[in-house]
């Protein structure tokens, strides 16, 4: 039987390098977090760094050996797992020291935590032997999970010959995780990838053993119930169980943004919660058939499924409401942790930018070479570096890592649209395309706007740990969510956790909107921008998109109005303000010219 998680929050993946070693810092304290598996080069550098720090043997893994990417990932994850477990064992042994990590572990727990309450009772009848036994039976580490963006699955070559699909970046990352000592979950994000999902099927570790336990688990990051059901059933037909569905706001989040057609987080969580049993029953029925066909152990009852959510949460009140009202197993806190140096890798310059950031400094950009909207921070050094290249008439970045080299527009091998080679070819093509000066400049700006984020998102980890960056002043990319505008001070881990559980309040501003209202504001602004940039006449498809988007937002507003009017817990002191905000944005939505012959209502 699985022990309950010590905390009701988790730290999602933060860029590439920001949370790449977070488990080393928090897993022994019971806090779960997620490592990006994108950058094996960075992992190799950090493996060497931590091996020296903890006096462990290190043997480098060269790019010249077969399957080096998977082997590097396995080696790094094994090192992180070992360090975290060693620190956890040390923690458990310090229960009789008043200022020890053990007491830090206990003190950080929520006051209502059954674990904390049991320990307080145990202290009243203190017995060394009993305490040791109790600690062993009750304390757990935070989960060390990993993330793979399904879109980032670049094909690879050796001696100009394309390697089999198993050597693709995403496939190799998955293989690296499976071969590691971790017993945790792979978080698959950025949408469904049939070829990567099919590869999951080849590993025994994702199937239940004779005791119906899963050594490796699958977590899907999804945007709504329909997506959860489609992907869950697809995997269940292969005999694969999804252990967690992680719902993320489409726009009120950090990293890459995946805007829905106006589906807001509250209604999405409500639908998933109402249909939880149906999701479990439908997927389990398919799972049983598949497992029996494969002659594998098949449980009589569905295995555990967790429903979690993340995106814009910023107060203890919001955290508690999400957990209780939608029966969530955990709530993700990402962006605020960027201000916690104990937990993540943020260089001093970028940390200062984050502390000072206001709403206008946090924006959705088109800089990602993946072609997906990307949350950005004004003034980051990677964008400054990009602008300098443009001014020098050498737009584009050197492309040393090539993780985002996915465009086959100019043949093979594929290129990254942020690379200097791609942009040079693209600009030459534009020059010969017969565009007038205005058209050319518009297209040129779109080309050179792309930034090398696969390097930029990892650089801060090198700077913080004083590792070689190969460049004197390397650019740093960072992707905080809009919520960063309301957090303005560097925090300790203890302060951040105390804020999450309502022991203290680190938000100094009094004008922070509720997370549901903030997401609605962002979605209305997003719809406005799409209307403004779409040339008329619209196609039938565009007209349908705008109408559906507006209608979904309106349905979300009506849902929230009813929710805030009738909910019996939380928000009651803000009830009038929340409903007034909804009515204000409802009016804004109605004023938008959704039909081509319709002018904005004044």
C-alpha positions as CSV (number, residue, x, y, z in Angstrom):
1,X,0.0,0.0,0.0
2,X,1.4,3.4,-1.0
3,X,2.0,5.9,1.8
4,X,0.2,9.2,1.4
5,X,2.2,12.1,0.0
6,X,3.5,14.4,2.8
7,X,2.5,17.5,1.0
8,X,-0.5,18.7,-1.0
9,X,1.6,20.6,-3.5
10,X,4.3,19.7,-6.0
11,X,6.9,21.7,-8.0
12,X,6.3,21.2,-11.8
13,X,9.1,21.2,-14.3
14,X,10.6,24.7,-14.5
15,X,12.3,25.3,-17.9
16,X,15.2,23.0,-18.7
17,X,17.8,23.9,-16.1
18,X,15.9,25.6,-13.3
19,X,14.5,22.5,-11.7
20,X,17.0,20.0,-13.1
21,X,18.5,19.3,-9.7
22,X,15.6,20.4,-7.5
23,X,15.1,16.8,-6.1
24,X,18.6,16.9,-4.7
25,X,17.4,19.9,-2.6
26,X,13.9,19.0,-1.7
27,X,13.1,15.3,-2.2
28,X,14.4,14.3,1.3
29,X,12.1,16.9,2.8
30,X,9.0,15.1,1.3
31,X,8.6,17.6,-1.6
32,X,7.9,16.2,-5.1
33,X,9.4,17.9,-8.2
34,X,10.0,17.3,-11.9
35,X,13.2,17.1,-13.9
36,X,13.3,18.0,-17.6
37,X,15.0,15.3,-19.6
38,X,15.7,17.5,-22.6
39,X,19.4,18.4,-22.1
40,X,21.7,15.5,-21.6
41,X,24.8,17.8,-22.1
42,X,23.7,19.8,-19.0
43,X,22.9,16.6,-17.1
44,X,26.4,15.3,-17.8
45,X,28.0,18.5,-16.5
46,X,25.9,18.5,-13.4
47,X,26.6,14.8,-12.8
48,X,30.3,15.6,-12.7
49,X,29.6,18.6,-10.4
50,X,27.6,16.6,-7.9
51,X,29.9,13.6,-8.0
52,X,32.7,15.9,-6.9
53,X,30.5,17.7,-4.3
54,X,29.4,14.4,-2.7
55,X,32.7,12.6,-3.2
56,X,31.2,10.0,-5.6
57,X,33.0,8.3,-8.5
58,X,32.5,9.9,-11.9
59,X,33.1,8.4,-15.4
60,X,32.2,10.7,-18.3
61,X,29.9,9.4,-21.1
62,X,31.2,10.5,-24.4
63,X,29.0,11.4,-27.4
64,X,31.1,9.0,-29.4
65,X,29.6,5.9,-27.7
66,X,26.4,4.2,-28.8
67,X,23.2,5.4,-27.2
68,X,25.1,8.1,-25.2
69,X,22.0,10.3,-24.6
70,X,20.0,7.5,-22.9
71,X,23.1,6.4,-20.9
72,X,23.8,10.0,-19.7
73,X,20.2,10.4,-18.6
74,X,20.2,7.1,-16.7
75,X,23.5,8.0,-15.0
76,X,22.3,11.4,-14.0
77,X,18.9,10.2,-12.6
78,X,20.7,7.4,-10.7
79,X,23.0,10.0,-9.1
80,X,20.1,12.3,-8.1
81,X,18.2,9.3,-6.7
82,X,21.2,8.2,-4.7
83,X,21.9,11.6,-3.2
84,X,18.3,12.2,-2.4
85,X,18.0,8.8,-0.7
86,X,21.2,9.3,1.3
87,X,20.0,12.7,2.5
88,X,16.7,11.1,3.5
89,X,18.4,8.4,5.5
90,X,20.5,11.1,7.2
91,X,17.4,13.1,7.9
92,X,15.6,10.2,9.6
93,X,18.6,9.6,11.9
94,X,18.5,13.2,13.2
95,X,15.1,13.0,14.9
96,X,16.6,13.7,18.4
97,X,18.4,16.9,17.3
98,X,16.2,19.9,17.7
99,X,17.4,21.9,14.7
100,X,17.8,19.0,12.4
101,X,16.5,18.3,8.9
102,X,14.1,15.9,10.5
103,X,12.4,18.6,12.4
104,X,12.5,20.8,9.3
105,X,10.6,18.0,7.5
106,X,7.9,17.9,10.2
107,X,7.6,21.6,10.7
108,X,7.0,22.2,7.0
109,X,4.0,19.9,7.0
110,X,0.5,21.5,7.0
111,X,-1.0,21.8,10.5
112,X,-3.8,19.5,9.5
113,X,-1.5,16.8,8.2
114,X,-2.2,13.5,9.8
115,X,1.5,12.7,9.7
116,X,2.3,15.9,11.7
117,X,-0.5,15.2,14.2
118,X,0.6,11.6,14.7
119,X,4.1,12.8,15.4
120,X,3.0,15.3,18.0
121,X,1.1,12.5,19.8
122,X,4.1,10.3,19.6
123,X,6.3,12.9,21.3
124,X,4.1,12.8,24.4
125,X,5.2,9.2,25.0
126,X,8.8,9.5,23.7
127,X,10.7,6.2,23.3
128,X,13.7,6.1,21.1
129,X,13.0,2.6,19.6
130,X,9.3,3.5,18.9
131,X,10.3,6.7,17.3
132,X,12.7,5.0,14.9
133,X,10.2,2.4,13.9
134,X,7.5,5.1,13.4
135,X,9.8,7.2,11.3
136,X,10.7,4.3,9.1
137,X,7.0,3.3,8.6
138,X,5.6,6.8,8.0
139,X,8.1,9.2,6.5
140,X,8.4,9.3,2.7
141,X,10.5,11.2,0.2
142,X,9.1,13.5,-2.4
143,X,8.7,11.9,-5.8
144,X,11.5,12.5,-8.3
145,X,9.5,12.7,-11.5
146,X,10.7,13.5,-15.0
147,X,9.3,15.4,-18.0
148,X,9.4,14.7,-21.7
149,X,7.9,17.2,-24.1
150,X,6.5,14.9,-26.8
151,X,7.1,17.5,-29.5
152,X,10.8,17.4,-28.9
153,X,11.6,14.1,-30.5
154,X,14.3,15.0,-33.0
155,X,15.7,12.4,-35.4
156,X,19.4,11.8,-35.1
157,X,22.2,10.8,-37.4
158,X,25.6,9.1,-37.2
159,X,28.1,9.5,-40.1
160,X,25.3,11.2,-42.1
161,X,23.1,8.1,-41.8
162,X,19.7,8.5,-40.0
163,X,19.5,6.3,-36.9
164,X,16.5,4.1,-36.1
165,X,13.5,5.9,-34.4
166,X,14.6,4.5,-31.0
167,X,17.5,7.0,-31.1
168,X,15.2,10.0,-31.5
169,X,15.6,12.5,-28.6
170,X,12.3,11.8,-26.9
171,X,12.7,8.0,-27.3
172,X,16.2,8.1,-25.9
173,X,15.1,10.2,-23.0
174,X,12.3,7.7,-22.2
175,X,14.7,4.8,-22.4
176,X,17.1,6.7,-20.1
177,X,14.4,7.1,-17.5
178,X,13.2,3.5,-17.7
179,X,16.7,2.1,-17.2
180,X,17.2,4.3,-14.1
181,X,16.8,3.3,-10.5
182,X,13.9,5.7,-10.0
183,X,10.5,4.4,-9.1
184,X,8.5,7.4,-10.2
185,X,6.5,8.9,-13.1
186,X,7.3,10.3,-16.5
187,X,5.2,13.4,-17.2
188,X,4.4,13.6,-20.9
189,X,3.5,17.1,-22.0
190,X,2.8,19.1,-25.2
191,X,0.1,16.8,-26.6
192,X,-0.3,13.2,-27.8
193,X,2.5,11.6,-29.7
194,X,1.5,8.1,-31.1
195,X,5.0,7.1,-31.9
196,X,6.3,7.9,-28.4
197,X,3.2,6.4,-26.8
198,X,3.8,3.2,-28.8
199,X,7.3,3.1,-27.6
200,X,6.1,3.1,-24.0
201,X,4.4,-0.3,-24.8
202,X,7.8,-1.9,-25.2
203,X,8.9,-1.5,-21.6
204,X,7.9,-4.0,-18.9
205,X,8.4,-1.4,-16.2
206,X,5.2,0.4,-17.2
207,X,3.0,-2.8,-16.7
208,X,1.8,-4.0,-13.3
209,X,3.9,-6.7,-11.7
210,X,2.5,-9.8,-9.9
211,X,1.5,-7.6,-6.9
212,X,-0.1,-5.1,-9.4
213,X,2.5,-2.4,-8.6
214,X,4.0,-0.1,-11.2
215,X,7.7,0.5,-11.1
216,X,7.4,3.3,-13.6
217,X,4.3,5.4,-13.9
218,X,2.8,7.6,-16.6
219,X,1.5,11.1,-16.0
220,X,-0.3,13.0,-18.8
221,X,-0.4,16.7,-18.8
222,X,-3.8,17.5,-20.3
223,X,-6.0,20.6,-21.0
224,X,-9.5,19.1,-20.5
225,X,-11.5,16.0,-19.9
226,X,-11.8,15.1,-23.5
227,X,-8.0,15.1,-23.9
228,X,-7.6,13.0,-20.8
229,X,-10.2,10.4,-22.0
230,X,-8.8,10.1,-25.5
231,X,-5.2,9.7,-24.4
232,X,-6.0,7.5,-21.4
233,X,-8.0,5.1,-23.6
234,X,-5.3,5.1,-26.3
235,X,-2.7,3.9,-23.7
236,X,-5.1,1.6,-21.9
237,X,-5.7,-0.3,-25.2
238,X,-1.9,-1.1,-25.0
239,X,-2.2,-2.3,-21.4
240,X,-0.7,0.9,-20.0
241,X,-2.3,2.7,-17.1
242,X,-2.2,6.4,-16.6
243,X,-1.5,7.0,-12.9
244,X,-2.0,10.8,-13.0
245,X,-3.8,13.3,-15.1
246,X,-2.2,16.7,-14.6
247,X,-4.5,19.6,-15.7
248,X,-2.8,22.9,-16.6
249,X,-4.2,26.3,-17.4
250,X,-3.8,27.0,-21.1
251,X,-2.5,30.5,-20.6
252,X,-2.1,31.3,-16.9
253,X,1.0,29.2,-16.5
254,X,4.8,29.4,-17.2
255,X,6.8,27.8,-19.9
256,X,5.2,27.0,-23.3
257,X,1.5,28.0,-23.4
258,X,-1.1,25.8,-25.0
259,X,-4.2,28.0,-25.2
260,X,-7.5,26.1,-25.4
261,X,-10.5,27.3,-27.4
262,X,-11.6,29.4,-24.4
263,X,-11.9,26.5,-21.9
264,X,-11.2,28.0,-18.4
265,X,-9.5,26.0,-15.6
266,X,-12.5,26.0,-13.2
267,X,-15.0,24.5,-15.6
268,X,-12.4,22.0,-16.9
269,X,-11.6,20.8,-13.3
270,X,-15.3,20.6,-12.6
271,X,-15.9,18.4,-15.7
272,X,-13.0,16.1,-14.9
273,X,-14.1,15.8,-11.2
274,X,-17.7,15.0,-12.2
275,X,-16.5,12.4,-14.7
276,X,-13.7,10.9,-12.7
277,X,-15.4,7.5,-12.2
278,X,-16.3,7.3,-15.9
279,X,-12.7,8.0,-16.9
280,X,-11.5,5.3,-14.5
281,X,-14.1,2.8,-15.6
282,X,-13.7,3.3,-19.3
283,X,-9.9,3.1,-19.2
284,X,-9.8,0.2,-16.8
285,X,-12.2,-1.9,-19.0
286,X,-9.8,-1.4,-22.0
287,X,-6.8,-2.1,-19.8
288,X,-8.1,-5.5,-18.6
289,X,-8.7,-6.7,-22.2
290,X,-5.2,-5.6,-23.2
291,X,-3.4,-7.1,-20.2
292,X,-5.1,-10.4,-20.6
293,X,-4.4,-10.5,-24.3
294,X,-0.7,-9.9,-23.4
295,X,-0.8,-12.6,-20.7
296,X,0.3,-10.0,-18.1
297,X,-0.9,-9.7,-14.5
298,X,-4.2,-8.0,-14.4
299,X,-5.7,-6.4,-11.2
300,X,-9.4,-7.0,-10.4
301,X,-9.8,-3.3,-9.4
302,X,-8.5,-0.1,-11.1
303,X,-5.1,1.0,-9.9
304,X,-4.6,4.4,-8.3
305,X,-5.4,7.5,-10.4
306,X,-4.4,11.0,-9.2
307,X,-6.0,14.2,-10.5
308,X,-3.7,17.2,-10.1
309,X,-3.8,20.8,-11.4
310,X,-1.5,23.8,-11.9
311,X,-1.4,27.2,-13.4
312,X,-1.6,30.5,-11.6
313,X,-2.3,29.5,-8.0
314,X,-0.9,32.0,-5.7
315,X,-2.5,32.0,-2.3
316,X,-3.3,29.5,0.4
317,X,-7.0,30.2,-0.1
318,X,-6.8,29.3,-3.7
319,X,-4.7,26.2,-3.0
320,X,-7.1,24.9,-0.4
321,X,-10.2,25.6,-2.6
322,X,-8.7,23.8,-5.6
323,X,-7.7,20.8,-3.4
324,X,-11.1,20.5,-1.6
325,X,-13.7,21.6,-4.1
326,X,-12.2,19.7,-7.1
327,X,-10.8,16.8,-4.9
328,X,-7.3,17.2,-6.3
329,X,-4.5,15.0,-5.1
330,X,-2.0,17.8,-5.5
331,X,-1.7,21.4,-6.7
332,X,1.3,22.6,-8.7
333,X,3.2,25.7,-7.6
334,X,5.7,26.6,-10.3
335,X,6.4,30.3,-11.0
336,X,6.7,31.4,-7.4
337,X,9.5,28.9,-6.8
338,X,11.7,30.8,-9.2
339,X,12.2,33.2,-6.3
340,X,13.5,30.4,-4.0
341,X,17.3,29.9,-4.7
342,X,17.4,27.0,-2.2
343,X,15.2,25.1,-4.7
344,X,16.0,26.3,-8.3
345,X,18.8,27.6,-10.3
346,X,18.3,31.3,-11.1
347,X,21.3,33.6,-11.7
348,X,21.4,36.9,-9.8
349,X,20.6,39.2,-12.8
350,X,17.6,37.2,-13.8
351,X,16.5,36.8,-10.1
352,X,16.5,40.6,-9.8
353,X,14.4,40.9,-13.0
354,X,11.9,38.5,-11.7
355,X,11.6,40.4,-8.4
356,X,10.9,43.6,-10.2
357,X,8.6,42.2,-12.9
358,X,5.2,43.7,-13.2
359,X,2.3,42.7,-15.5
360,X,3.7,44.5,-18.5
361,X,7.0,42.7,-18.2
362,X,5.5,39.2,-18.5
363,X,4.1,38.4,-21.9
364,X,3.3,35.7,-24.4
365,X,5.9,35.7,-27.1
366,X,6.5,33.8,-30.4
367,X,10.2,33.3,-29.7
368,X,10.1,29.5,-29.3
369,X,11.4,27.5,-32.3
370,X,8.8,24.9,-31.5
371,X,6.1,27.2,-32.9
372,X,4.2,27.3,-29.6
373,X,3.4,30.5,-27.7
374,X,6.1,31.0,-25.0
375,X,5.9,32.9,-21.7
376,X,8.6,35.5,-21.6
377,X,10.2,38.1,-19.3
378,X,11.1,41.5,-20.7
379,X,14.8,42.3,-20.5
380,X,16.1,38.7,-20.2
381,X,19.7,38.4,-21.4
382,X,19.0,35.9,-24.1
383,X,16.6,38.3,-25.9
384,X,19.3,41.0,-25.5
385,X,21.8,38.7,-27.1
386,X,19.4,37.9,-29.9
387,X,18.9,41.7,-30.6
388,X,22.6,42.2,-30.7
389,X,23.0,39.5,-33.3
390,X,20.3,41.2,-35.4
391,X,22.0,44.6,-35.1
392,X,25.3,43.0,-36.2
393,X,23.4,41.7,-39.3
394,X,24.1,38.1,-38.2
395,X,20.6,37.1,-37.0
396,X,20.1,33.7,-35.5
397,X,22.0,31.7,-32.9
398,X,24.8,29.2,-33.1
399,X,23.1,25.8,-32.6
400,X,25.4,23.7,-30.4
401,X,22.7,21.4,-28.9
402,X,20.1,21.1,-31.7
403,X,17.4,19.8,-29.5
404,X,14.8,22.0,-31.3
405,X,16.2,21.3,-34.8
406,X,12.9,20.0,-36.0
407,X,12.2,21.9,-39.3
408,X,12.7,20.0,-42.6
409,X,11.8,23.1,-44.6
410,X,15.3,23.0,-46.2
411,X,15.7,19.3,-46.3
412,X,17.7,17.0,-44.0
413,X,19.2,17.1,-41.5
414,X,16.5,19.2,-39.9
415,X,17.3,22.7,-38.6
416,X,16.2,24.8,-35.6
417,X,14.3,27.9,-36.7
418,X,16.2,29.9,-34.2
419,X,19.6,28.8,-35.7
420,X,21.8,31.1,-37.8
421,X,21.9,28.6,-40.6
422,X,18.1,28.4,-40.9
423,X,17.5,32.2,-40.6
424,X,20.1,32.9,-43.2
425,X,18.4,30.5,-45.7
426,X,15.0,31.8,-44.8
427,X,16.0,35.5,-45.3
428,X,17.6,34.7,-48.6
429,X,14.3,33.0,-49.6
430,X,12.3,36.1,-48.5
431,X,14.6,38.4,-50.5
432,X,13.8,36.5,-53.7
433,X,10.1,36.1,-53.1
434,X,8.9,39.4,-54.6
435,X,7.5,40.8,-51.4
436,X,7.1,44.6,-51.1
437,X,9.2,46.4,-48.4
438,X,6.5,46.3,-45.7
439,X,5.7,42.6,-46.3
440,X,9.3,41.7,-46.3
441,X,10.0,43.5,-43.0
442,X,7.0,41.8,-41.4
443,X,8.2,38.3,-42.5
444,X,11.8,39.2,-41.6
445,X,10.8,40.1,-38.1
446,X,8.9,36.8,-37.6
447,X,12.0,34.9,-38.7
448,X,14.6,36.7,-36.5
449,X,12.3,36.7,-33.5
450,X,13.0,33.1,-32.7
451,X,15.4,32.5,-29.9
452,X,17.7,29.6,-28.9
453,X,15.8,28.6,-25.7
454,X,17.2,25.1,-25.5
455,X,20.5,26.7,-24.6
456,X,19.0,29.7,-22.9
457,X,16.8,27.8,-20.5
458,X,19.8,25.7,-19.2
459,X,22.4,28.4,-18.9
460,X,21.3,29.7,-15.5
461,X,22.1,26.2,-13.9
462,X,25.7,26.6,-15.2
463,X,26.0,30.2,-13.9
464,X,24.6,29.4,-10.4
465,X,26.9,26.4,-10.0
466,X,29.9,28.2,-11.5
467,X,30.3,25.8,-14.4
468,X,31.9,26.5,-17.8
469,X,29.4,28.2,-20.2
470,X,32.0,28.5,-23.1
471,X,30.9,32.2,-23.5
472,X,31.9,35.1,-21.2
473,X,28.4,36.5,-21.0
474,X,25.9,33.8,-22.1
475,X,22.3,34.7,-22.5
476,X,19.6,33.4,-20.1
477,X,16.1,32.6,-21.2
478,X,13.3,32.3,-18.6
479,X,9.6,31.6,-18.8
480,X,7.7,32.6,-15.7
481,X,3.9,32.7,-15.8
482,X,1.8,35.9,-15.3
483,X,1.6,35.1,-11.6
484,X,5.2,36.4,-11.1
485,X,3.9,40.0,-11.1
486,X,2.6,39.5,-7.6
487,X,5.7,37.9,-6.0
488,X,8.5,40.4,-5.5
489,X,10.9,39.1,-2.9
490,X,13.5,36.3,-2.7
491,X,12.2,33.6,-0.4
492,X,13.5,30.6,1.5
493,X,11.9,27.2,1.0
494,X,10.4,27.4,4.5
495,X,8.8,30.8,3.7
496,X,7.4,29.5,0.4
497,X,5.9,26.4,2.0
498,X,4.5,28.5,4.9
499,X,2.9,30.8,2.3
500,X,1.3,27.9,0.4
501,X,-0.2,26.6,3.7
502,X,-1.4,30.0,4.9
503,X,1.0,30.5,7.8
504,X,2.4,33.7,6.3
505,X,1.6,35.8,3.3
506,X,4.5,36.9,1.1
507,X,2.4,38.8,-1.5
508,X,2.7,42.5,-0.7
509,X,0.4,43.8,-3.4
510,X,-3.2,44.3,-2.6
511,X,-4.5,44.3,-6.2
512,X,-3.7,40.7,-7.2
513,X,-6.8,39.2,-9.0
514,X,-8.1,35.8,-8.1
515,X,-6.4,33.1,-10.2
516,X,-9.7,32.3,-12.0
517,X,-10.2,36.0,-12.8
518,X,-6.6,36.5,-14.0
519,X,-6.9,33.5,-16.4
520,X,-10.2,35.0,-17.8
521,X,-8.4,38.4,-18.3
522,X,-5.6,36.7,-20.2
523,X,-7.9,34.7,-22.4
524,X,-10.0,37.8,-23.3
525,X,-6.7,39.6,-24.2
526,X,-5.6,36.6,-26.2
527,X,-8.9,36.6,-28.2
528,X,-8.6,40.3,-28.8
529,X,-5.1,39.8,-30.2
530,X,-6.3,37.0,-32.5
531,X,-9.1,39.2,-33.8
532,X,-6.8,42.1,-34.4
533,X,-4.2,40.1,-36.3
534,X,-6.6,38.1,-38.5
535,X,-7.2,39.6,-41.9
536,X,-10.6,40.0,-43.3
537,X,-12.5,38.4,-44.8
538,X,-12.4,35.5,-42.4
539,X,-12.8,32.0,-43.6
540,X,-15.7,29.9,-42.3
541,X,-13.2,28.0,-40.1
542,X,-11.9,31.2,-38.6
543,X,-15.4,32.5,-37.9
544,X,-16.3,29.2,-36.2
545,X,-13.1,29.4,-34.1
546,X,-13.8,33.0,-32.9
547,X,-17.5,32.2,-32.1
548,X,-16.6,29.0,-30.3
549,X,-13.9,30.7,-28.3
550,X,-16.2,33.5,-27.2
551,X,-19.0,31.1,-26.3
552,X,-16.7,29.0,-24.2
553,X,-15.5,32.0,-22.3
554,X,-19.0,33.1,-21.7
555,X,-19.9,29.6,-20.4
556,X,-16.9,29.9,-18.1
557,X,-18.1,33.2,-16.8
558,X,-21.6,31.8,-16.0
559,X,-20.0,28.9,-14.3
560,X,-17.9,31.1,-12.1
561,X,-20.8,33.4,-11.3
562,X,-22.8,30.5,-10.0
563,X,-19.8,29.0,-8.2
564,X,-19.0,32.2,-6.3
565,X,-22.6,32.9,-5.5
566,X,-23.2,29.4,-4.0
567,X,-19.9,28.1,-2.7
568,X,-20.0,27.6,1.1
569,X,-16.3,27.7,1.7
570,X,-13.5,30.3,1.0
571,X,-13.9,33.5,-1.0
572,X,-16.9,34.6,1.1
573,X,-15.2,37.9,2.1
574,X,-14.4,38.5,-1.6
575,X,-17.7,37.3,-3.0
576,X,-19.0,40.7,-4.1
577,X,-15.8,41.7,-5.7
578,X,-15.4,38.4,-7.6
579,X,-18.9,38.6,-9.1
580,X,-18.4,42.3,-10.0
581,X,-15.2,41.4,-11.8
582,X,-16.9,38.7,-13.7
583,X,-19.7,41.0,-14.8
584,X,-17.1,43.6,-16.0
585,X,-15.3,41.0,-18.1
586,X,-18.6,39.6,-19.3
587,X,-19.4,43.0,-20.7
588,X,-15.9,43.3,-22.3
589,X,-16.5,39.9,-24.0
590,X,-19.8,41.0,-25.4
591,X,-18.2,44.1,-26.9
592,X,-15.8,42.1,-29.0
593,X,-16.7,42.1,-32.8
594,X,-16.9,38.3,-33.2
595,X,-18.6,38.5,-36.6
596,X,-16.9,40.2,-39.6
597,X,-19.7,42.7,-40.3
598,X,-20.0,43.5,-36.6
599,X,-18.3,46.5,-35.1
600,X,-17.2,46.7,-31.6
601,X,-19.9,47.7,-29.2
602,X,-19.2,51.0,-27.5
